[in-house]
Every structure is written in structure tokens, then in C-alpha cells.
């Protein structure tokens, strides 16, 4: 049993590895100490001597009590002096602070990183602190985020663990991680993260196609595709579709290829392949071909752009519904009633000719909530989602009757509308009704 001794506050120093970076406001605690004294002693270890030769002690447990005692004017505080290794000190500080609700995620993460720096494995940390290995690994992922990146987060105290883990996901892509961190705290985090995931996948896919093009002698890279000189091959080459090798299989070159820049917009992610025209072909079709190609290009780019945007938004909405079920969030009864009304209107308008099971299979595969209210939200959302085609974003009529009401209801359920979606809801993609 450790003896309790009174130690002058001037001989006590905070532990530099304390997970709690800031003890916060201790005014109330100081008033309590003035009235009743310190009821629970501090735990300290020897830390050499001061310049005046007096013993110095480092606090392990009781940083807030020490700060409050100083504020209350106490000259000494009761302490238990222990002999602890550096590892034991850090383990005790984490166990003491990890249970406190006011300890931030970054402070938790720093504590576990300190144990990792001492050579402890994830399993050893979990055992020492009474936490699961998954809990420890998640905090270490947060700790691994570069301080310069963390500083870009505007409201770090408001971020959830999921938000921090989303930022840590981009550790190997500093520029993408910087953009995701800058979006954190502003309600646009998950939309930006999804965009960056797609950009990373595009860059990797693009590099593989360029490597293949470079391995062939019959393909020439060009910066601009002159449709008066070249005839485009009909096969589309883009991420998730055909590759350059597949598009050229069975064809005879030489070929030319135009590859978009790595920072191109999503709707521009197509590699164009072509062959050179003969003089006779150029003479016969030059003007007509240019006009036709230009009309086709404009419509094609618009279609690709709206399809890419619609697919992107659909993935965000589905992810939100999965999160709603996973976290078992409470639902707004008025939002549920609104979804029922919107879905019923689509059914009566004969917009939804199939069975409910078909819609759930297409949109919410694998999502089976047990809560009846959440199941109703998912079923009704699946009905609406199947009526929300890419073309819905292009027509003011469907924007007003389906898309905008649906997004208002989703917002009532907690959905965060991204900047691109807000612009589209304001009519950015509307090109006029074509009845």
C-alpha cells in the first residue's frame, strides 16, 4: 500500500504524455477544493530534482486536480508516490482518461500512439487498457493522420470517429487527404471523400491504360482528336467498362489515342481511340462529319456528365440509408409520412409497374432492417429511387414533383446535401422539357 504524502505544488509538473492536452476550465473544481479540500490523492512518480535541489515529481493521475488546487491557492496536495516504468505510466494515463466523455478522439489517438512508440503491439494495448483490438486500431489510424492535415479541419471537436477514419483512409494520397480534411466539419465531407475515391481509382486505371498503350508500336498518343483526320472507333473505353486492349482486339492499326489528364472531370473520363482516314474519305465526308461529330460530342458529354452525377448521388443516398439502419437512428414521423405520400403518388401515376421486392433488390440489396419504422423508410425510399432516373435532373417538372420533395424528406431524416446536389436541385442540369 502506497503512503500518502503532502507535496508542494511547485514541485509537481504535468506529464508531457498526458492524453488530455488541455485540462480545460477548472473553476468549479477549484471552488469545491476550497470548500472541501482534495478528497482523492494524486498519483506521481519521481522526476529528478529542480535547480534548487528539491525533489521534482511528475503527475500520472490528477492533472485537473493539480490545476484546480493551484487556482484555489493550495500550497500542497496529497500524493501517492509510485515507482512506474514509462510503459506503466502511459497505460495508467490512458485508462484514467479514456473513460472521460470530454476527451477528444485526437487526444485518445495520441495516447495509444504513445504506447505504440514504446513498442507495444495492438493486442498488448487492448489488454492493458481493457479495450478491443478494433477500438485500438481505429485510434491508431486517427493518430497516423499528419498534424498538418489535422490542422486543416475547421471544427475538429465536432468530428465523429467515422469522420476521422474517412480522413485517415487517404493516408497514401496526401493531396486527396488534404481536400477531404478541408471539407470535414462543413457538412460536405462524405461527398468530397466519395469524389476523391473515384479520382484515385481513375488515376490508377488511367496509368494502367497508358502503360498498355506504351507497350504497343501501333498506337500514337495525341493531345487533340481532329475528326476531319480520324475516324473514332465505336467502343467506349472508360473506368468500369472496356479497356484499350479489349477495344482494339481484332482490329488493325495504326491507331491514335487521346487520354484525358489525371485531373479531368468525371464526365470526361473516356479514352478516345481512332484510325486515320484515307484522302478519299476526308474529301467526301469532311464537313458533314465534323458537324455530326460535334453534335454527337456535345450530347454525349452532356449525357455522360448527367449519368456520372446521378450515379454519384445515388451512391451517396444509398450509403446514407445504410448508415440510418446501421446506427438505428430515430426517424422523423412527418418525414416517413411524406415518403409514403410521395411513393403513393408515383404508384398512382403508374410510374412504378413492378413489385416492391424488385425495387429493394435493385436499390437496397442486402439491407434488411429489423426495426419496422426503418424498414418502412427503406422500402418507400426504394420505390422513389427507382423512379429517380438521371433524366429527372434535367427536367424542371420532375425536379419539382419528385427530386426536390424527396431531398427535403431525406434532409429531415439527417441526410447532408452536398454542394453539387444543391446546385443540381437549383436546376443546374435542366435543359427544358421535351414532351
Residue pairs with C-beta under 8 A, 6 or more apart in sequence:
2 80
2 81
2 82
3 80
3 81
4 41
4 78
4 79
4 80
5 78
5 79
5 80
5 81
6 76
6 77
6 78
6 79
7 44
7 57
7 76
7 77
7 79
7 81
8 75
8 76
9 66
9 69
9 70
9 74
9 75
9 76
9 77
11 50
11 54
11 55
11 56
11 57
12 42
12 44
12 56
12 57
12 58
12 59
12 66
12 77
12 79
13 47
13 56
13 57
13 58
13 59
14 58
14 59
14 63
14 66
15 58
15 59
15 60
15 63
15 89
15 93
17 89
17 90
17 93
17 111
17 114
18 59
18 63
18 93
18 97
19 93
19 94
19 97
19 98
19 103
19 107
19 108
19 110
19 111
19 114
20 63
20 64
20 97
20 100
20 103
20 107
21 104
21 107
21 110
23 63
23 64
23 67
24 64
24 102
26 64
26 67
26 68
26 71
27 71
29 64
29 65
29 68
30 68
30 69
30 71
30 72
31 72
32 68
33 65
33 68
33 69
33 72
33 74
34 72
34 73
38 65
38 69
38 74
38 77
38 78
40 62
40 65
41 62
41 77
41 78
41 79
41 80
42 59
42 60
42 61
42 62
42 65
42 66
42 77
42 78
42 79
42 80
43 59
43 60
43 61
43 62
43 79
43 80
43 82
43 92
44 57
44 58
44 59
44 60
44 62
44 79
44 80
44 81
44 82
45 57
45 58
45 60
45 81
45 82
45 83
45 84
45 89
46 55
46 56
46 57
46 58
46 81
46 83
47 56
47 57
47 58
48 56
49 55
49 56
50 56
57 79
57 81
59 66
60 82
60 84
60 89
60 92
60 93
61 92
61 93
61 96
62 77
62 79
65 77
66 77
69 77
84 92
86 118
87 115
87 118
87 120
90 111
90 114
90 115
90 118
91 115
91 128
91 129
93 111
94 108
94 111
94 112
94 115
94 128
94 129
95 128
95 129
95 130
97 103
97 107
97 108
97 111
98 108
98 111
98 129
98 131
104 156
104 157
105 139
105 142
105 159
105 161
105 164
106 142
106 143
106 150
106 156
106 164
108 139
108 142
109 139
109 140
109 142
109 143
109 164
110 143
111 139
112 125
112 136
112 139
112 140
112 143
113 139
113 140
113 143
113 144
115 124
115 125
115 128
116 125
116 140
116 143
120 128
122 133
122 136
122 137
122 140
123 133
125 131
125 136
126 132
126 133
126 135
126 136
129 136
138 161
138 165
141 164
141 165
141 168
142 161
142 164
142 165
142 168
144 168
144 171
145 164
145 167
145 168
145 171
145 177
145 181
146 174
146 177
149 167
149 174
149 177
149 178
149 181
150 156
150 181
152 178
152 181
152 182
153 159
153 167
153 181
153 182
153 184
153 185
154 182
154 184
154 185
154 186
155 184
155 185
156 184
156 185
158 185
159 184
159 185
163 184
163 189
166 180
166 184
166 189
166 190
166 193
167 177
167 180
167 181
167 184
169 193
170 176
170 177
170 180
170 193
170 196
170 200
171 177
173 196
173 200
176 196
176 199
176 200
179 192
179 196
180 189
180 192
180 193
180 196
183 189
183 191
183 192
183 193
187 416
188 416
188 418
188 419
190 316
190 319
190 416
190 418
191 316
191 416
191 418
191 419
191 420
191 421
192 418
194 312
194 315
194 316
194 319
195 266
195 312
198 266
198 312
201 239
202 239
202 262
202 266
202 269
203 262
205 239
206 259
206 260
206 262
206 269
208 243
209 237
209 243
209 244
209 259
209 271
210 259
212 243
212 244
212 245
213 219
213 221
213 244
213 257
213 259
218 253
218 254
218 255
219 244
219 248
219 253
219 254
219 255
219 256
219 257
220 254
220 255
220 256
220 257
221 256
221 257
221 258
221 259
222 256
222 257
222 258
223 258
224 258
225 232
225 256
225 258
225 272
225 274
227 289
227 290
227 293
227 294
228 277
228 282
228 286
228 289
228 290
229 276
229 277
229 282
230 256
230 274
230 275
230 276
230 277
231 274
231 275
231 276
231 277
231 281
232 272
232 273
232 274
232 293
233 247
233 248
233 251
233 255
233 273
233 274
233 275
235 242
235 246
235 247
235 273
236 242
236 247
236 270
237 243
237 244
237 247
237 270
237 271
237 272
237 273
238 269
238 270
238 271
239 269
244 257
244 271
244 273
247 273
248 255
248 273
253 275
254 275
254 276
255 273
255 274
255 275
256 273
256 274
256 275
256 276
257 271
257 272
257 273
257 274
258 271
258 272
258 274
259 271
260 268
260 269
260 270
260 271
265 305
266 305
266 308
266 309
266 312
267 301
267 304
267 305
267 307
267 308
267 309
268 301
268 304
269 308
270 304
277 285
302 431
306 390
306 391
306 393
306 394
306 429
307 390
309 390
309 393
309 420
309 424
309 429
310 389
310 390
310 392
310 393
311 390
312 420
313 420
313 421
313 424
314 385
314 388
316 418
316 421
317 381
317 385
317 410
317 415
318 363
318 364
318 385
320 410
320 413
320 414
320 415
321 364
321 367
321 377
321 378
321 381
322 367
323 329
324 331
324 374
324 377
324 378
324 413
324 414
325 367
325 369
325 371
325 374
325 378
328 371
328 374
329 374
329 413
329 414
331 373
331 374
331 377
331 413
332 412
332 413
334 412
335 377
335 409
335 410
335 412
335 413
336 373
336 376
336 377
336 380
338 405
338 408
338 409
338 412
339 376
339 377
339 380
339 381
339 384
339 409
340 376
340 380
342 380
342 384
342 402
342 405
342 406
342 409
343 352
343 380
343 383
343 384
346 352
346 383
346 384
346 387
346 402
347 383
351 387
352 359
352 383
352 386
352 387
354 386
356 379
356 382
356 383
359 382
359 383
359 385
359 386
360 367
360 378
360 379
360 382
362 382
362 386
363 381
363 382
363 385
363 386
364 378
364 381
364 382
367 378
368 375
369 375
369 378
377 413
384 402
384 406
387 402
388 402
388 403
388 406
391 398
392 398
392 399
392 402
392 403
393 399
393 403
393 424
393 429
393 430
394 429
394 430
394 431
395 430
395 433
395 434
396 427
396 430
396 432
396 433
397 433
399 425
399 427
399 430
403 425
404 425
407 415
407 417
407 421
407 425
410 417
411 417
417 425
